[in-house]
């Protein structure tokens, strides 16, 4: 048997004689070489500096830049004032002037505790991640530099769209907050501030400005962390879609295994980097929703004014917006993994079942004149048979690897796929109905 025979491609069919193997490999070699990740075969192009500067500008505008000591100091001061000082002052000094229980701001402490807790988790996560990894590391830009050109181009578009996504999430919540604030302060008279100049308009202006800035900082901090997670998940999604398209090229199984193993490692880094943020904000959002519902049920019989419930509505909308974006981004990755497994299994079955029957090489055919085939023909048929068996075994190994691999965003062992999302929503709704039933019937 010739030692220079090239192994057959993984997913491409063979001709009747098996003589087109070298032709197929020569045809695929430029594509294969272009996808190799060695420094000598691919020139990694750095990410667009314009995109990186745009992200840095957005982070500095939100006062979340910790790449430099000076900007980090300013961020900590702003965070301390708007996440701690202003909310505490609001709880202590912003109270209703009326003595009627129906006019008291009964939901204000709950809203402040839940909103501040959620925003503090987001602020600590962003400050730690940016300080430790930098903007390039947080956005996985070094990993993107080794990807194909189409993935880099699409990810640049995702980064550019990040600010627009933040605006789309923030503006509806801000409009709802303004409407709620206008309705609340038009219905409830507030006590004068301790440092008041005995001017209701001035007191109201001070309260609106400082509490509004605090709410904006809390909301943008939380939503920007969610948008950052969406960007990173979008990168993993682009890589998996590229891998899905590469399955039809018919490259060697080892290449596909190494590529998908690299994707799984990047998913592991993403999960490890965002797991604390996802876990704590998720628990705060769920606990906040249940506590808010309990407070509403307790005050339902007291017939409180509907304007007092606006704070809970705004808080719930912001929490659901961020949770929806994160869960949707994470569940799409697990869904793409199942599509990849299904695609590889289908191609393996199609190529295996589509093979033409080959006679056993151990029993060579007898020619018409009674003699055996020449040894060259026998070797060709034996070579063809071995190549087909090797290709089938390689395809089976790849399908087994993909089927047994767990690809997705995980939080302490829980994969955030659609099954997890649907189960969680069902459990929350069941708990909600139980609380409502027990409370309203009491």
Backbone torsions as a table, in degrees:
resi	resn	phi	psi	omega
1	UNK	NA	137.3	-178.5
2	UNK	-67.8	137.1	-179.3
3	UNK	-85.0	-9.4	-176.8
4	UNK	-96.4	9.9	-178.7
5	UNK	-68.9	132.5	-179.7
6	UNK	-87.8	136.3	-179.9
7	UNK	-66.2	148.6	-176.7
8	UNK	-72.0	150.0	175.2
9	UNK	-61.5	159.7	-171.6
10	UNK	-72.2	-46.2	-167.2
11	UNK	-115.8	5.9	-179.2
12	UNK	-98.5	144.9	179.9
13	UNK	-73.6	164.3	177.3
14	UNK	-104.4	153.5	173.9
15	UNK	-78.6	176.5	-176.3
16	UNK	-61.8	-38.4	-176.1
17	UNK	-97.6	-12.7	-179.3
18	UNK	75.7	12.9	-176.4
19	UNK	-82.6	-9.8	-175.9
20	UNK	-94.0	12.7	-177.5
21	UNK	-65.2	-48.7	-179.8
22	UNK	-63.4	-35.6	179.4
23	UNK	-64.5	-41.4	-180.0
24	UNK	-66.5	-41.9	-179.3
25	UNK	-66.1	-39.0	177.1
26	UNK	-64.5	-36.3	179.6
27	UNK	-68.2	-36.3	-177.2
28	UNK	-87.0	-13.6	-174.0
29	UNK	-59.0	-43.9	177.4
30	UNK	-59.9	-40.9	179.3
31	UNK	-65.5	-42.1	-179.6
32	UNK	-64.5	-46.5	-179.9
33	UNK	-61.8	-34.7	179.8
34	UNK	-68.1	-22.8	-177.8
35	UNK	-96.7	-6.1	178.8
36	UNK	-66.0	148.7	-173.0
37	UNK	-105.0	17.3	177.0
38	UNK	-77.2	154.4	-178.2
39	UNK	-67.4	-21.2	-178.6
40	UNK	-86.2	-16.8	-176.8
41	UNK	-106.0	-17.3	179.4
42	UNK	-135.7	135.4	177.3
43	UNK	-99.2	102.6	-178.1
44	UNK	-66.5	124.3	178.8
45	UNK	-93.4	133.7	-179.7
46	UNK	-66.6	154.2	178.4
47	UNK	-65.5	161.2	-177.7
48	UNK	-63.1	126.3	178.2
49	UNK	-66.5	-28.5	178.5
50	UNK	-64.7	-41.9	179.1
51	UNK	-65.1	-42.5	-179.5
52	UNK	-65.3	-40.4	177.9
53	UNK	-67.4	-34.1	177.4
54	UNK	-64.0	-42.3	177.6
55	UNK	-64.7	-42.3	179.5
56	UNK	-63.8	-38.1	177.4
57	UNK	-64.9	-41.7	178.2
58	UNK	-63.9	-42.5	-179.5
59	UNK	-64.5	-40.1	179.3
60	UNK	-70.8	-34.6	176.4
61	UNK	-63.5	-37.4	178.6
62	UNK	-82.7	1.8	-179.2
63	UNK	59.5	45.1	-179.8
64	UNK	-124.7	14.4	-176.5
65	UNK	-84.1	121.6	177.9
66	UNK	-124.4	23.0	178.2
67	UNK	-75.4	-23.8	178.3
68	UNK	-126.2	154.5	-176.8
69	UNK	-64.3	-40.0	-177.9
70	UNK	-65.6	-46.8	178.8
71	UNK	-67.2	-34.6	177.0
72	UNK	-65.7	-38.7	177.5
73	UNK	-63.5	-43.6	178.0
74	UNK	-62.8	-40.5	-179.7
75	UNK	-63.5	-41.5	179.2
76	UNK	-65.7	-39.7	179.0
77	UNK	-63.9	-46.9	179.6
78	UNK	-63.4	-42.6	178.6
79	UNK	-62.8	-40.3	178.6
80	UNK	-63.5	-42.1	-178.4
81	UNK	-69.4	-48.4	-171.3
82	UNK	-87.1	-18.8	179.5
83	UNK	-101.8	-18.4	-176.6
84	UNK	-123.7	-57.3	-171.6
85	UNK	-66.3	-52.8	-177.3
86	UNK	-63.4	-46.3	177.1
87	UNK	-60.4	-39.2	178.4
88	UNK	-64.4	-43.2	177.6
89	UNK	-63.6	-34.7	178.8
90	UNK	-65.6	-41.4	178.5
91	UNK	-65.8	-37.6	-174.8
92	UNK	-80.1	-36.0	-168.0
93	UNK	-114.4	-23.8	-178.4
94	UNK	-89.6	99.9	-178.0
95	UNK	-137.5	160.1	180.0
96	UNK	-76.7	142.1	179.1
97	UNK	-78.7	-24.3	-178.6
98	UNK	-75.9	146.2	177.2
99	UNK	-88.9	-5.1	-179.7
100	UNK	-70.7	133.0	179.2
101	UNK	-60.2	-30.8	-177.6
102	UNK	-70.7	-13.9	-178.6
103	UNK	-105.6	5.1	-179.4
104	UNK	-80.3	148.5	179.3
105	UNK	-83.0	73.1	-172.0
106	UNK	-72.4	-27.3	-176.8
107	UNK	-90.9	-7.1	-174.8
108	UNK	-61.8	-46.2	178.9
109	UNK	-61.0	-40.9	-179.8
110	UNK	-63.9	-44.7	-179.3
111	UNK	-62.8	-42.4	-177.9
112	UNK	-67.4	-43.7	-178.7
113	UNK	-63.4	-45.6	-178.8
114	UNK	-67.7	-46.5	-178.6
115	UNK	-64.4	-42.9	-179.8
116	UNK	-68.2	-40.6	179.0
117	UNK	-61.3	-46.3	179.1
118	UNK	-62.2	-43.2	-177.8
119	UNK	-72.2	-35.0	177.0
120	UNK	-63.5	-41.0	176.9
121	UNK	-61.2	-43.9	179.6
122	UNK	-65.5	-41.3	-179.0
123	UNK	-65.5	-44.9	179.2
124	UNK	-64.3	-40.8	179.0
125	UNK	-62.5	-48.1	-178.1
126	UNK	-65.5	-43.8	-179.2
127	UNK	-63.8	-41.7	179.9
128	UNK	-68.3	-44.4	-177.2
129	UNK	-65.8	-44.1	-178.6
130	UNK	-69.7	-38.3	180.0
131	UNK	-68.5	-37.0	-176.8
132	UNK	-82.4	-45.2	-172.7
133	UNK	-103.8	-17.4	-173.5
134	UNK	75.5	170.8	-179.2
135	UNK	-65.9	-37.1	178.9
136	UNK	-64.7	-41.8	-179.9
137	UNK	-70.7	-37.3	179.6
138	UNK	-64.4	-37.8	-179.5
139	UNK	-90.2	2.0	179.8
140	UNK	58.4	38.6	-177.7
141	UNK	-71.4	-30.5	176.5
142	UNK	-65.7	-35.6	176.6
143	UNK	-70.1	-34.8	-179.2
144	UNK	-67.0	-30.5	-177.5
145	UNK	-61.9	-21.4	179.9
146	UNK	-94.1	2.6	-178.6
147	UNK	-88.0	171.5	177.9
148	UNK	-69.5	164.9	-173.2
149	UNK	-62.6	-37.4	-177.4
150	UNK	-65.7	-39.5	178.4
151	UNK	-66.1	-41.9	178.3
152	UNK	-62.9	-41.5	-179.9
153	UNK	-65.3	-45.0	179.7
154	UNK	-65.5	-36.2	-180.0
155	UNK	-71.2	-33.7	172.9
156	UNK	-59.7	-39.7	177.2
157	UNK	-64.7	-39.1	178.3
158	UNK	-63.7	-44.1	179.3
159	UNK	-63.3	-41.1	178.9
160	UNK	-64.6	-34.4	-178.3
161	UNK	-80.1	-7.6	-176.8
162	UNK	-60.6	-43.9	179.1
163	UNK	-64.6	-39.4	177.6
164	UNK	-64.3	-39.9	176.8
165	UNK	-61.4	-42.1	178.7
166	UNK	-62.5	-41.7	178.8
167	UNK	-64.4	-41.8	-179.5
168	UNK	-63.8	-32.4	178.4
169	UNK	-80.5	-33.5	-173.6
170	UNK	-82.2	-39.7	-173.3
171	UNK	-60.7	-47.8	177.9
172	UNK	-60.1	-40.4	178.0
173	UNK	-65.9	-37.2	179.3
174	UNK	-67.0	-42.6	177.8
175	UNK	-63.1	-40.7	177.0
176	UNK	-64.4	-38.1	178.6
177	UNK	-65.7	-41.8	179.1
178	UNK	-63.6	-43.9	178.8
179	UNK	-63.0	-42.9	179.7
180	UNK	-65.1	-41.5	-179.1
181	UNK	-66.0	-41.6	178.6
182	UNK	-63.4	-44.1	179.9
183	UNK	-65.4	-40.4	-177.5
184	UNK	-66.0	-51.0	-175.2
185	UNK	-76.2	-13.0	173.1
186	UNK	-83.1	-17.7	-179.0
187	UNK	-103.8	-23.6	-174.9
188	UNK	-118.3	128.5	174.2
189	UNK	-88.0	131.9	-176.5
190	UNK	-98.3	152.8	175.4
191	UNK	-70.9	150.8	176.1
192	UNK	-63.8	145.6	177.8
193	UNK	-69.7	153.6	-179.9
194	UNK	-59.7	-33.8	179.2
195	UNK	-99.9	29.2	-174.5
196	UNK	-72.0	153.1	174.2
197	UNK	-102.0	20.6	178.2
198	UNK	60.0	41.5	176.0
199	UNK	-131.4	111.8	-176.0
200	UNK	-62.7	-37.5	-179.8
201	UNK	-65.1	-42.6	179.5
202	UNK	-65.9	-42.3	177.8
203	UNK	-61.5	-45.2	-180.0
204	UNK	-64.5	-37.3	178.9
205	UNK	-65.2	-42.2	178.3
206	UNK	-62.6	-44.7	-179.6
207	UNK	-63.3	-45.6	-177.7
208	UNK	-64.3	-42.9	-176.7
209	UNK	-66.4	-51.2	-175.0
210	UNK	-72.1	-42.9	177.7
211	UNK	-68.1	-33.2	176.9
212	UNK	-66.3	-43.0	177.0
213	UNK	-63.6	-39.8	178.3
214	UNK	-63.7	-43.8	179.7
215	UNK	-65.2	-41.3	179.6
216	UNK	-63.1	-42.9	179.7
217	UNK	-66.3	-42.6	178.0
218	UNK	-61.1	-45.1	-176.2
219	UNK	-69.5	-46.0	-179.2
220	UNK	-66.2	-34.8	177.7
221	UNK	-63.1	-46.3	179.9
222	UNK	-67.3	-46.7	-177.7
223	UNK	-67.9	-34.2	179.3
224	UNK	-68.4	-36.3	175.0
225	UNK	-62.6	-39.0	177.2
226	UNK	-66.9	-40.5	177.8
227	UNK	-65.4	-38.2	177.1
228	UNK	-62.2	-42.0	175.8
229	UNK	-64.0	-38.1	177.5
230	UNK	-62.6	-40.3	179.1
231	UNK	-62.2	-47.3	-177.9
232	UNK	-65.3	-40.7	176.6
233	UNK	-64.3	-35.4	178.0
234	UNK	-64.3	-36.9	176.2
235	UNK	-62.5	-47.3	178.7
236	UNK	-63.2	-35.7	177.5
237	UNK	-64.7	-41.7	178.2
238	UNK	-63.0	-41.0	179.0
239	UNK	-65.6	-38.6	179.5
240	UNK	-71.5	-35.3	175.6
241	UNK	-66.2	-38.1	176.0
242	UNK	-64.2	-40.4	177.3
243	UNK	-64.0	-39.4	178.5
244	UNK	-59.8	-41.5	179.0
245	UNK	-71.5	-31.4	-179.3
246	UNK	-70.2	-18.9	-178.4
247	UNK	-61.0	-28.0	-178.1
248	UNK	-82.6	-4.3	-178.1
249	UNK	-77.8	-22.0	178.6
250	UNK	77.3	37.1	178.1
251	UNK	-80.9	177.6	-176.5
252	UNK	-69.9	150.3	-177.0
253	UNK	-62.9	-35.5	-179.2
254	UNK	-61.4	-38.3	178.6
255	UNK	-62.8	-45.7	-179.8
256	UNK	-64.2	-39.7	179.8
257	UNK	-64.7	-45.5	-180.0
258	UNK	-65.0	-38.9	179.2
259	UNK	-64.1	-45.5	-178.1
260	UNK	-72.2	-31.2	174.8
261	UNK	-64.3	-36.3	176.1
262	UNK	-66.1	-40.0	177.4
263	UNK	-63.7	-41.9	179.6
264	UNK	-64.4	-38.4	177.6
265	UNK	-64.2	-41.0	177.2
266	UNK	-64.4	-37.5	175.5
267	UNK	-64.5	-36.8	176.4
268	UNK	-64.8	-41.1	176.4
269	UNK	-63.0	-41.0	178.5
270	UNK	-63.3	-44.9	179.4
271	UNK	-62.5	-43.4	-179.0
272	UNK	-65.3	-34.9	-176.5
273	UNK	-76.7	-30.9	-174.8
274	UNK	-108.6	1.5	-171.5
275	UNK	-65.6	-40.4	-179.8
276	UNK	-65.6	-42.4	179.3
277	UNK	-62.2	-47.0	-178.6
278	UNK	-65.8	-41.0	-177.1
279	UNK	-68.0	-48.8	-175.4
280	UNK	-71.5	-43.4	178.5
281	UNK	-66.8	-34.3	176.5
282	UNK	-64.7	-44.6	178.6
283	UNK	-64.9	-39.6	179.5
284	UNK	-65.8	-41.3	-179.3
285	UNK	-65.6	-45.5	-179.9
286	UNK	-66.5	-45.6	179.0
287	UNK	-63.2	-39.8	178.7
288	UNK	-63.7	-38.9	178.8
289	UNK	-65.0	-42.6	180.0
290	UNK	-68.8	-40.8	178.6
291	UNK	-65.8	-41.7	178.7
292	UNK	-61.8	-42.1	179.1
293	UNK	-64.2	-39.7	178.6
294	UNK	-63.7	-41.0	178.6
295	UNK	-65.9	-40.0	179.3
296	UNK	-63.5	-42.6	-179.7
297	UNK	-66.1	-39.4	179.9
298	UNK	-65.1	-33.5	-178.9
299	UNK	-95.3	2.0	-176.8
300	UNK	-64.7	-42.5	-177.7
301	UNK	-72.1	-18.5	179.1
302	UNK	-80.5	-9.4	177.7
303	UNK	57.1	54.2	176.2
304	UNK	-70.4	157.1	179.7
305	UNK	-65.7	142.6	-178.8
306	UNK	-64.8	-24.3	-179.2
307	UNK	-64.8	-23.8	179.1
308	UNK	-73.5	-21.5	-179.2
309	UNK	-82.4	-7.7	-176.9
310	UNK	-62.3	-36.1	179.6
311	UNK	-61.7	-40.9	178.1
312	UNK	-65.9	-37.1	179.9
313	UNK	-64.4	-46.3	179.8
314	UNK	-62.7	-44.3	179.4
315	UNK	-60.8	-44.1	-179.3
316	UNK	-65.3	-39.7	179.5
317	UNK	-62.7	-44.9	179.7
318	UNK	-64.3	-44.1	179.5
319	UNK	-62.0	-44.7	-179.5
320	UNK	-67.3	-34.5	179.0
321	UNK	-63.0	-49.0	178.8
322	UNK	-65.6	-42.7	179.8
323	UNK	-64.6	-40.1	178.9
324	UNK	-62.2	-43.6	-178.8
325	UNK	-64.2	-44.0	-178.2
326	UNK	-67.8	-47.4	-177.6
327	UNK	-67.4	-37.3	179.1
328	UNK	-65.9	-41.6	180.0
329	UNK	-65.9	-42.2	-178.5
330	UNK	-70.6	-40.0	-177.4
331	UNK	-68.4	-28.0	178.7
332	UNK	-65.9	-32.0	179.6
333	UNK	-67.0	-46.2	177.5
334	UNK	-62.9	-35.3	177.9
335	UNK	-66.8	-39.6	177.4
336	UNK	-64.9	-36.1	177.3
337	UNK	-60.5	-42.7	178.2
338	UNK	-65.6	-35.8	176.6
339	UNK	-65.1	-39.1	179.0
340	UNK	-65.0	-44.1	178.3
341	UNK	-61.9	-42.7	179.9
342	UNK	-64.7	-41.2	-180.0
343	UNK	-65.2	-45.8	179.7
344	UNK	-64.4	-39.8	178.5
345	UNK	-64.6	-40.0	179.8
346	UNK	-65.6	-44.3	-179.8
347	UNK	-65.0	-40.5	178.1
348	UNK	-61.2	-45.8	179.2
349	UNK	-65.8	-40.7	-178.9
350	UNK	-64.2	-44.9	-178.8
351	UNK	-70.6	-36.7	-179.1
352	UNK	-70.0	-47.4	-179.1
353	UNK	-72.8	-20.7	-178.9
354	UNK	-87.0	-2.6	178.9
355	UNK	-68.7	141.1	175.3
356	UNK	-76.3	144.2	-179.9
357	UNK	-62.7	139.2	-179.3
358	UNK	-120.6	134.2	178.9
359	UNK	-68.8	152.8	-177.6
360	UNK	-64.9	131.5	-179.5
361	UNK	-69.2	-16.4	179.6
362	UNK	-76.3	-17.4	-178.4
363	UNK	-123.3	81.9	-178.0
364	UNK	-65.5	148.6	179.3
365	UNK	-71.6	156.9	178.6
366	UNK	-102.2	132.3	-179.7
367	UNK	-74.0	172.1	-175.6
368	UNK	-65.9	-31.0	-179.0
369	UNK	-85.2	7.9	176.2
370	UNK	93.1	-9.3	179.4
371	UNK	-92.9	163.1	178.5
372	UNK	-80.3	162.2	174.6
373	UNK	-61.4	152.1	174.6
374	UNK	-61.1	155.7	-177.7
375	UNK	-61.9	-29.8	179.8
376	UNK	-64.9	-43.1	178.5
377	UNK	-65.4	-40.5	179.2
378	UNK	-62.3	-41.8	179.2
379	UNK	-65.5	-36.4	178.1
380	UNK	-64.8	-42.6	179.4
381	UNK	-68.6	-37.2	176.5
382	UNK	-65.6	-39.9	177.9
383	UNK	-63.5	-43.3	178.8
384	UNK	-62.2	-42.8	-179.4
385	UNK	-63.7	-44.7	-179.2
386	UNK	-66.4	-37.8	179.5
387	UNK	-64.9	-40.1	179.5
388	UNK	-66.7	-42.1	178.8
389	UNK	-65.4	-38.9	178.9
390	UNK	-66.6	-42.9	178.7
391	UNK	-63.1	-40.6	179.2
392	UNK	-65.0	-42.0	179.3
393	UNK	-65.5	-38.5	178.9
394	UNK	-66.8	-41.9	177.5
395	UNK	-62.3	-42.2	179.4
396	UNK	-63.6	-39.1	178.2
397	UNK	-65.0	-39.8	178.7
398	UNK	-65.2	-45.8	179.5
399	UNK	-62.4	-39.7	178.5
400	UNK	-65.1	-39.7	178.2
401	UNK	-63.8	-45.5	-179.8
402	UNK	-66.3	-38.2	-177.1
403	UNK	-69.2	-35.2	-177.6
404	UNK	-90.0	-8.4	179.0
405	UNK	-79.6	147.1	177.0
406	UNK	-110.4	107.7	-178.3
407	UNK	-116.2	124.0	179.6
408	UNK	160.6	171.6	176.3
409	UNK	-81.5	123.7	-178.7
410	UNK	-117.0	145.3	176.6
411	UNK	-124.8	102.2	-179.5
412	UNK	54.0	44.3	175.8
413	UNK	93.2	-11.2	179.7
414	UNK	-96.5	119.3	178.1
415	UNK	-78.9	127.4	-178.7
416	UNK	-84.2	75.4	176.3
417	UNK	-107.5	-175.3	-176.9
418	UNK	-67.7	-32.5	177.1
419	UNK	-63.1	-43.1	178.8
420	UNK	-64.1	-41.6	-179.9
421	UNK	-63.9	-47.5	-178.6
422	UNK	-64.6	-39.5	178.5
423	UNK	-65.3	-41.4	180.0
424	UNK	-65.0	-44.0	178.9
425	UNK	-62.9	-41.6	178.1
426	UNK	-63.0	-40.7	178.7
427	UNK	-65.9	-39.7	179.4
428	UNK	-66.7	-42.3	179.0
429	UNK	-65.0	-39.2	177.6
430	UNK	-63.0	-43.9	177.4
431	UNK	-63.3	-38.4	179.3
432	UNK	-63.4	-46.4	179.4
433	UNK	-63.3	-35.9	178.8
434	UNK	-65.3	-44.9	-179.9
435	UNK	-64.3	-43.7	179.5
436	UNK	-63.3	-43.4	-179.1
437	UNK	-63.7	-43.8	-179.0
438	UNK	-70.4	-36.1	-175.6
439	UNK	-77.7	-44.6	-177.0
440	UNK	-70.7	-28.3	179.6
441	UNK	-83.4	-8.9	-178.7
442	UNK	-74.3	NA	NA
